[in-house]
Amino acid sequence: MTTTGATLPLSGVVKHAESLRQAGEFAQVQQLYQQVIEQRPDIHVGWTGLGQALLDMRKAQPAIRAFNRALKMGGPAAMIHSALGVAKSFLGDFEGATDHYHRSRELDPTCVDAYNNLSRARRFTADDGLHLKIERLLASTVPSRANRCILHFAAGKIYDDLERFDDAFPHLEQGNQSKHARFDAHPWRHFVDRTINIFNRYQLGQIRATHRTTPKLVFVVGMPRSGTTLVEQILASHPRVFGAGELPDLSGIFKELPQHASGVAEYPECVVRTNGSAWLGFGDAYLRRVQGMTNQATECFVDKTPRDFLYLGLMEAMFSDVRIVHCRRDPLDNGFSCYFTNFKFGQSFSYDLKNVAQYYGGYHRLMKHWCSVSSLPILEVTYEALVQDQASMTRRLLDFVELSWDEACLTFQKAKRSVPTVSSWQVHQPLYTSSLGRWKNYRQYLQPLIDELAKEGVPTDAADAA
């Protein structure tokens, strides 16, 4: 990165940092704001920006320290208290998080982030009245489409808590439409087709990693909102396991790989021209990264990046001791849960019911392919089975990764670790079954999802529930 706080005015630094943030370049944002702090440690801008960058990088404790410095320097208090609440929620301190959200609303009754974050911090009842405050904000002049989007998702979540589903869905629909997300099913299907074509059984045999002694690696993959965070939390509750969270490494390798293939410019076709030393280098770099994330002696590392279902072929080329946990959930529950969620970054498919089904169709085809051709051990964990029989499924998980039984895995909600995802509240609660068949509450609104899943060849029980 050549642009620094020294070569741009402060307003330019903030603008540049925000563009990097939207591109997911959080480490560069962190570096940029650290440069600001080195030059002007006496102003809040650097500390506020650094706190947000650390929060985006899922580093809750350092983010809290940075935000507290920003508060002492007169930073935007309402925004900072809302961000502090998010950091506390990542650490499982929902009481502390709620206090910050309320403080944020006291300081600025129009701070939409505080309403959004508070709506996700617990289940609501009619007596709370937060939905009424959100409705009043929506009826007023809310300054931007983005803020109205946030408020609609928050209102939809609270009305869902209140089981007022006919009030919830219009808010969810307006929130999703306000995202103006772009997803084109044609290149998505083409990419899945090309991946299936290149990573056939023969090619996987050609690139398969040779055996070497490494720590156990477990990749937890699946659709967003399929239970991947829950599975990681269960495994990471074991004293010999380190949960690394969502890592961008494999998607980074996907982008870098064409540089190592002579004459082939694109992935996945470049795989056939990539030599063994390149695969070994990628694997070693990944191992150094995850081992550097903890100082504790660890037997098993868990990488929970749902989208990595795209890259099982890369895993087979890079690692010799790797296991895949594939989280699968009822397609209608899973699809609606994606539509229900205002994701912070990415997931452009999730804001239109038809797009959700199209993306799910590609995921469904690709996982069937991996299960038929890959030599990697793959354990399928269905969300429904895990919720209904936690003990048996937990034993299956631990047996699969060759770890001894530990009772802590049954009380995963008590684990003192950061969970920086939209599922942070859920995985700090005991398992509950109320989310099973949740789509049925919205049956009359979900026909586009149901019809498109059928076109994608994904079986559902929609006909039985009609």
C-alpha positions as CSV (number, residue, x, y, z in Angstrom):
1,M,0.0,0.0,0.0
2,T,1.5,3.3,-1.1
3,T,-1.1,5.7,0.2
4,T,-0.5,6.7,3.8
5,G,-1.8,9.2,6.3
6,A,1.1,11.4,5.3
7,T,0.2,11.8,1.6
8,L,-3.6,12.4,2.0
9,P,-5.5,14.9,4.1
10,L,-7.4,13.3,6.9
11,S,-10.7,13.4,5.0
12,G,-9.0,11.6,2.2
13,V,-7.6,9.0,4.5
14,V,-11.1,8.2,5.9
15,K,-12.5,8.0,2.4
16,H,-9.7,5.7,1.2
17,A,-10.1,3.6,4.3
18,E,-13.8,3.2,3.7
19,S,-13.3,2.1,0.1
20,L,-10.7,-0.5,1.3
21,R,-13.1,-1.7,4.0
22,Q,-15.9,-2.2,1.5
23,A,-13.5,-4.3,-0.6
24,G,-12.8,-6.4,2.5
25,E,-9.1,-5.2,2.8
26,F,-9.3,-4.9,6.6
27,A,-5.6,-5.4,7.2
28,Q,-4.8,-2.5,4.9
29,V,-7.4,-0.4,6.8
30,Q,-5.7,-1.3,10.1
31,Q,-2.4,-0.3,8.7
32,L,-3.7,3.0,7.4
33,Y,-5.2,4.0,10.7
34,Q,-2.1,2.9,12.6
35,Q,-0.2,5.4,10.4
36,V,-2.7,8.1,11.3
37,I,-2.2,7.3,15.0
38,E,1.6,7.5,14.7
39,Q,1.3,11.0,13.2
40,R,-1.7,12.3,15.3
41,P,-2.2,10.2,18.4
42,D,-4.1,13.0,20.0
43,I,-7.2,12.9,17.7
44,H,-9.9,10.3,17.8
45,V,-10.1,9.6,14.0
46,G,-7.2,7.1,14.0
47,W,-8.4,5.3,17.1
48,T,-12.0,5.1,15.9
49,G,-11.0,3.8,12.5
50,L,-8.5,1.3,14.1
51,G,-11.3,0.0,16.4
52,Q,-13.6,-0.6,13.4
53,A,-10.8,-2.3,11.4
54,L,-10.0,-4.6,14.4
55,L,-13.7,-5.4,14.8
56,D,-14.0,-6.2,11.1
57,M,-11.0,-8.5,11.6
58,R,-12.8,-10.2,14.5
59,K,-10.4,-9.0,17.1
60,A,-12.8,-7.9,19.8
61,Q,-10.6,-7.2,22.7
62,P,-8.1,-4.9,20.8
63,A,-11.1,-3.2,19.2
64,I,-12.5,-2.4,22.6
65,R,-9.2,-0.8,23.7
66,A,-9.1,1.3,20.6
67,F,-12.7,2.4,20.9
68,N,-12.2,3.4,24.5
69,R,-9.2,5.5,23.5
70,A,-11.4,7.2,20.9
71,L,-14.1,7.9,23.5
72,K,-11.6,9.7,25.7
73,M,-10.6,11.8,22.8
74,G,-14.1,13.0,22.1
75,G,-14.9,10.6,19.2
76,P,-18.5,10.2,18.0
77,A,-19.9,8.7,21.2
78,A,-23.2,7.2,19.9
79,M,-21.4,5.3,17.1
80,I,-18.6,4.2,19.3
81,H,-20.9,2.9,22.0
82,S,-22.8,0.9,19.4
83,A,-19.5,-0.6,18.1
84,L,-18.4,-1.4,21.7
85,G,-21.7,-3.3,22.1
86,V,-20.9,-5.4,19.0
87,A,-17.4,-6.2,20.4
88,K,-19.0,-7.2,23.7
89,S,-21.5,-9.4,21.9
90,F,-18.7,-11.2,20.0
91,L,-17.3,-12.1,23.5
92,G,-20.7,-13.3,24.7
93,D,-21.2,-10.4,27.1
94,F,-24.8,-9.6,25.9
95,E,-25.7,-7.7,29.0
96,G,-22.7,-5.4,28.6
97,A,-23.5,-5.1,24.8
98,T,-27.1,-4.1,25.6
99,D,-25.9,-1.4,28.0
100,H,-23.8,0.1,25.2
101,Y,-26.6,0.0,22.7
102,H,-29.0,1.8,25.1
103,R,-26.3,4.4,25.8
104,S,-25.9,4.9,22.1
105,R,-29.6,5.5,21.7
106,E,-29.7,7.9,24.6
107,L,-26.9,9.9,23.0
108,D,-28.5,9.8,19.5
109,P,-32.1,8.5,19.2
110,T,-31.6,8.2,15.4
111,C,-28.5,6.0,15.6
112,V,-29.8,3.2,13.4
113,D,-26.8,0.9,14.1
114,A,-27.8,0.8,17.8
115,Y,-31.3,-0.3,16.9
116,N,-30.1,-2.9,14.6
117,N,-27.5,-4.3,17.0
118,L,-29.9,-4.3,19.9
119,S,-32.5,-6.2,17.8
120,R,-30.0,-9.0,17.4
121,A,-28.9,-9.1,21.1
122,R,-31.8,-11.1,22.4
123,R,-35.4,-12.2,21.9
124,F,-38.0,-9.4,22.2
125,T,-41.5,-9.2,23.7
126,A,-44.3,-6.7,23.0
127,D,-43.6,-5.0,26.3
128,D,-40.1,-4.0,25.1
129,G,-41.6,-1.6,22.6
130,L,-38.5,-1.3,20.4
131,H,-40.5,-2.1,17.3
132,L,-42.6,0.9,17.9
133,K,-39.6,3.2,18.2
134,I,-38.2,1.7,14.9
135,E,-41.6,2.3,13.2
136,R,-41.5,5.9,14.3
137,L,-38.0,6.3,12.9
138,L,-39.1,4.8,9.6
139,A,-42.1,7.2,9.5
140,S,-39.7,10.1,9.9
141,T,-37.1,11.4,7.5
142,V,-34.4,8.8,7.8
143,P,-31.4,10.3,6.0
144,S,-30.4,7.5,3.6
145,R,-31.6,4.3,1.9
146,A,-28.8,2.4,3.7
147,N,-30.2,3.4,7.1
148,R,-33.8,2.6,6.1
149,C,-32.5,-0.8,5.0
150,I,-30.9,-1.4,8.4
151,L,-34.1,-0.4,10.2
152,H,-36.3,-2.6,8.1
153,F,-34.2,-5.7,8.9
154,A,-34.3,-4.8,12.6
155,A,-38.1,-4.4,12.6
156,G,-38.5,-7.7,10.7
157,K,-36.4,-9.5,13.3
158,I,-38.4,-8.1,16.2
159,Y,-41.8,-8.8,14.6
160,D,-40.6,-12.4,14.0
161,D,-39.8,-12.6,17.8
162,L,-43.3,-11.4,18.5
163,E,-44.7,-14.1,16.0
164,R,-46.3,-11.3,14.0
165,F,-45.1,-12.8,10.8
166,D,-47.4,-10.8,8.5
167,D,-45.9,-7.7,9.9
168,A,-42.3,-9.0,9.8
169,F,-42.2,-10.0,6.1
170,P,-43.0,-6.6,4.5
171,H,-40.1,-5.2,6.5
172,L,-37.8,-8.0,5.5
173,E,-38.9,-7.5,1.8
174,Q,-38.2,-3.8,1.9
175,G,-34.9,-4.3,3.7
176,N,-33.7,-6.8,1.1
177,Q,-34.9,-4.6,-1.8
178,S,-33.1,-1.6,-0.3
179,K,-29.7,-3.5,-0.5
180,H,-29.7,-3.1,-4.3
181,A,-27.5,-6.2,-4.4
182,R,-26.4,-7.6,-7.7
183,F,-26.2,-11.4,-8.3
184,D,-26.1,-13.0,-11.8
185,A,-26.9,-16.7,-11.8
186,H,-25.3,-17.3,-15.2
187,P,-21.6,-16.8,-14.2
188,W,-22.3,-18.5,-10.9
189,R,-23.6,-21.6,-12.7
190,H,-20.7,-21.5,-15.2
191,F,-18.2,-21.3,-12.4
192,V,-19.7,-24.3,-10.7
193,D,-19.7,-26.2,-14.1
194,R,-16.1,-25.4,-14.7
195,T,-15.1,-26.4,-11.2
196,I,-16.8,-29.8,-11.6
197,N,-15.2,-30.3,-15.0
198,I,-11.7,-29.5,-13.9
199,F,-11.7,-31.3,-10.5
200,N,-12.6,-34.7,-11.7
201,R,-11.4,-37.9,-10.0
202,Y,-8.4,-38.2,-12.3
203,Q,-7.2,-34.6,-11.8
204,L,-7.7,-34.8,-8.0
205,G,-5.4,-37.9,-8.1
206,Q,-2.8,-35.9,-10.0
207,I,-2.7,-33.0,-7.5
208,R,-3.3,-34.9,-4.3
209,A,-0.9,-33.8,-1.5
210,T,1.8,-36.3,-0.4
211,H,1.7,-37.3,3.2
212,R,3.5,-35.1,5.7
213,T,3.1,-34.6,9.4
214,T,1.0,-31.6,10.2
215,P,-1.6,-30.6,12.8
216,K,-5.1,-31.8,12.1
217,L,-7.1,-29.4,10.0
218,V,-10.9,-29.3,10.0
219,F,-12.7,-27.2,7.5
220,V,-16.4,-26.5,8.3
221,V,-18.2,-25.6,5.1
222,G,-21.8,-25.1,3.9
223,M,-24.3,-22.5,3.1
224,P,-24.4,-19.4,5.3
225,R,-26.9,-19.9,8.1
226,S,-26.6,-23.7,7.9
227,G,-25.1,-24.2,11.4
228,T,-21.4,-23.7,10.6
229,T,-20.8,-21.4,13.6
230,L,-22.6,-23.8,15.9
231,V,-20.4,-26.7,14.8
232,E,-17.2,-24.6,15.2
233,Q,-18.3,-23.5,18.6
234,I,-18.9,-27.2,19.7
235,L,-15.5,-28.3,18.4
236,A,-13.7,-25.2,19.8
237,S,-15.0,-26.0,23.2
238,H,-12.7,-29.0,23.3
239,P,-9.4,-28.1,25.1
240,R,-7.3,-29.5,22.3
241,V,-9.0,-27.6,19.5
242,F,-8.5,-24.0,18.3
243,G,-11.3,-22.4,16.4
244,A,-9.8,-20.0,13.9
245,G,-13.1,-18.5,12.8
246,E,-13.6,-17.5,9.2
247,L,-10.3,-17.1,7.3
248,P,-9.9,-15.6,3.9
249,D,-6.9,-17.7,2.9
250,L,-8.4,-20.1,0.5
251,S,-10.2,-17.4,-1.4
252,G,-6.9,-15.6,-1.5
253,I,-5.2,-18.6,-3.0
254,F,-8.0,-18.8,-5.5
255,K,-7.1,-15.3,-6.7
256,E,-3.3,-15.8,-6.6
257,L,-3.2,-19.3,-8.2
258,P,-3.3,-18.2,-11.9
259,Q,0.1,-16.5,-11.4
260,H,1.7,-19.9,-10.8
261,A,0.3,-21.5,-13.9
262,S,2.2,-20.8,-17.1
263,G,-0.1,-19.8,-20.0
264,V,-3.4,-20.3,-18.1
265,A,-5.0,-17.1,-16.8
266,E,-8.0,-18.2,-14.9
267,Y,-9.1,-20.5,-12.1
268,P,-10.0,-23.3,-12.1
269,E,-8.3,-24.2,-15.4
270,C,-5.0,-23.0,-14.0
271,V,-5.0,-25.9,-11.6
272,V,-3.7,-28.4,-14.3
273,R,-0.6,-26.2,-14.7
274,T,0.2,-25.7,-11.1
275,N,3.2,-27.8,-9.8
276,G,3.6,-29.6,-6.6
277,S,6.0,-27.1,-5.1
278,A,3.4,-24.3,-5.4
279,W,0.8,-26.4,-3.7
280,L,3.3,-27.2,-0.9
281,G,4.1,-23.5,-0.5
282,F,0.5,-22.6,-0.2
283,G,-0.1,-25.3,2.3
284,D,2.9,-24.3,4.4
285,A,1.9,-20.6,4.4
286,Y,-1.6,-21.5,5.6
287,L,-0.3,-23.7,8.4
288,R,2.1,-21.0,9.6
289,R,-0.8,-18.6,9.7
290,V,-3.2,-20.7,11.7
291,Q,-0.4,-21.9,14.1
292,G,0.6,-18.3,14.7
293,M,-3.0,-17.5,15.8
294,T,-2.6,-19.1,19.2
295,N,0.2,-19.6,21.8
296,Q,-1.4,-22.7,23.2
297,A,-0.4,-26.3,22.3
298,T,-3.1,-27.3,19.8
299,E,-3.8,-30.7,18.3
300,C,-6.6,-29.6,15.9
301,F,-7.4,-26.3,14.1
302,V,-10.9,-25.5,12.8
303,D,-11.4,-23.1,9.9
304,K,-15.1,-22.2,9.7
305,T,-15.5,-20.4,6.3
306,P,-18.8,-21.5,4.8
307,R,-17.9,-20.5,1.3
308,D,-14.9,-22.8,1.3
309,F,-17.1,-25.5,-0.1
310,L,-15.9,-24.1,-3.4
311,Y,-12.3,-25.1,-2.7
312,L,-12.3,-28.7,-1.6
313,G,-10.0,-29.4,-4.6
314,L,-7.5,-26.9,-3.3
315,M,-7.6,-28.5,0.1
316,E,-6.8,-31.9,-1.4
317,A,-3.8,-30.5,-3.2
318,M,-2.4,-28.6,-0.2
319,F,-3.0,-30.8,2.8
320,S,-2.6,-34.5,3.6
321,D,-4.3,-34.5,7.0
322,V,-7.6,-32.6,6.5
323,R,-11.2,-33.3,7.3
324,I,-14.3,-31.7,6.0
325,V,-17.4,-31.1,8.1
326,H,-20.3,-30.2,5.7
327,C,-23.1,-28.5,7.4
328,R,-26.5,-29.0,5.7
329,R,-29.8,-27.5,6.6
330,D,-33.3,-27.9,5.2
331,P,-33.2,-25.8,2.0
332,L,-36.3,-23.8,2.7
333,D,-35.2,-23.0,6.3
334,N,-31.7,-22.3,5.1
335,G,-32.8,-20.1,2.2
336,F,-35.2,-18.1,4.3
337,S,-32.7,-17.6,7.0
338,C,-30.3,-16.1,4.4
339,Y,-33.1,-13.7,3.2
340,F,-33.8,-12.9,6.9
341,T,-30.2,-11.7,7.5
342,N,-28.7,-8.4,6.7
343,F,-25.1,-9.6,6.2
344,K,-22.4,-7.1,6.8
345,F,-20.3,-7.9,3.7
346,G,-20.8,-10.1,0.7
347,Q,-23.6,-12.7,0.2
348,S,-25.1,-10.7,-2.7
349,F,-27.3,-13.6,-3.6
350,S,-29.2,-13.5,-0.3
351,Y,-31.3,-10.4,-0.9
352,D,-33.7,-11.9,-3.5
353,L,-35.5,-15.2,-2.9
354,K,-35.0,-16.4,-6.5
355,N,-31.3,-15.6,-6.3
356,V,-31.0,-17.5,-3.0
357,A,-32.4,-20.6,-4.7
358,Q,-30.0,-20.2,-7.6
359,Y,-27.0,-20.0,-5.4
360,Y,-28.2,-22.9,-3.3
361,G,-28.6,-24.9,-6.5
362,G,-24.9,-24.4,-7.4
363,Y,-23.8,-25.2,-3.8
364,H,-26.0,-28.4,-3.9
365,R,-24.5,-29.6,-7.2
366,L,-20.9,-28.9,-6.1
367,M,-21.2,-30.7,-2.8
368,K,-22.7,-33.7,-4.5
369,H,-19.7,-33.7,-6.8
370,W,-17.1,-33.4,-4.1
371,C,-18.7,-36.3,-2.2
372,S,-18.5,-38.5,-5.3
373,V,-14.9,-37.8,-6.4
374,S,-12.9,-36.5,-3.5
375,S,-10.7,-38.7,-1.3
376,L,-11.1,-36.3,1.6
377,P,-13.0,-37.5,4.6
378,I,-16.3,-35.6,4.6
379,L,-18.8,-35.7,7.5
380,E,-22.3,-34.3,6.8
381,V,-23.9,-32.8,9.8
382,T,-27.5,-31.7,9.4
383,Y,-28.7,-28.8,11.5
384,E,-31.9,-30.7,12.3
385,A,-30.1,-33.7,13.7
386,L,-27.7,-31.6,15.7
387,V,-30.5,-29.6,17.3
388,Q,-32.6,-32.6,18.1
389,D,-29.9,-35.0,19.3
390,Q,-26.9,-32.8,20.4
391,A,-25.1,-35.5,22.4
392,S,-25.0,-38.1,19.6
393,M,-24.0,-35.7,16.9
394,T,-21.3,-34.2,19.1
395,R,-19.9,-37.7,19.6
396,R,-19.9,-38.2,15.9
397,L,-18.1,-35.0,15.4
398,L,-15.4,-35.8,17.9
399,D,-15.0,-39.3,16.6
400,F,-14.6,-37.9,13.1
401,V,-11.8,-35.6,14.0
402,E,-10.3,-38.3,16.3
403,L,-10.6,-36.5,19.5
404,S,-11.5,-37.9,22.9
405,W,-14.9,-37.1,24.5
406,D,-15.1,-33.9,26.5
407,E,-18.2,-32.7,28.4
408,A,-17.3,-29.1,27.6
409,C,-18.5,-29.7,24.0
410,L,-22.1,-30.2,25.3
411,T,-22.0,-26.8,27.1
412,F,-20.5,-24.9,24.2
413,Q,-22.5,-21.8,25.0
414,K,-20.3,-21.3,28.0
415,A,-17.1,-21.2,26.1
416,K,-15.1,-18.0,26.6
417,R,-14.2,-17.2,23.0
418,S,-15.0,-14.6,20.5
419,V,-17.8,-15.4,18.0
420,P,-17.8,-12.6,15.5
421,T,-20.7,-13.6,13.2
422,V,-24.4,-12.9,12.9
423,S,-24.8,-16.1,14.9
424,S,-23.0,-14.8,18.0
425,W,-26.1,-14.6,20.1
426,Q,-27.4,-18.0,19.1
427,V,-24.2,-19.9,19.8
428,H,-24.1,-18.4,23.3
429,Q,-27.5,-20.0,24.1
430,P,-28.4,-23.6,24.7
431,L,-29.7,-25.4,21.6
432,Y,-33.3,-24.8,20.8
433,T,-35.7,-26.3,18.2
434,S,-37.8,-23.3,17.4
435,S,-35.9,-22.6,14.2
436,L,-36.9,-26.0,12.7
437,G,-39.5,-25.5,10.0
438,R,-39.4,-21.8,10.5
439,W,-40.0,-21.2,6.8
440,K,-43.6,-22.4,7.3
441,N,-44.5,-19.3,9.2
442,Y,-43.9,-17.4,5.9
443,R,-45.2,-20.0,3.5
444,Q,-47.4,-17.6,1.6
445,Y,-44.5,-15.3,0.8
446,L,-41.9,-17.9,-0.3
447,Q,-43.2,-19.2,-3.6
448,P,-40.3,-17.7,-5.6
449,L,-37.9,-19.6,-3.4
450,I,-39.9,-22.8,-3.6
451,D,-40.3,-22.7,-7.4
452,E,-36.7,-21.8,-8.1
453,L,-35.3,-24.6,-5.8
454,A,-37.5,-27.0,-7.8
455,K,-36.0,-25.7,-11.0
456,E,-32.5,-26.2,-9.5
457,G,-33.3,-29.8,-8.7
458,V,-33.1,-29.3,-5.0
459,P,-35.7,-31.5,-3.1
460,T,-37.8,-29.8,-0.5
461,D,-40.9,-30.7,1.6
462,A,-42.9,-27.7,0.3
463,A,-45.6,-29.9,-1.2
464,D,-46.1,-31.8,2.1
465,A,-46.4,-28.5,3.9
466,A,-48.9,-26.9,1.5
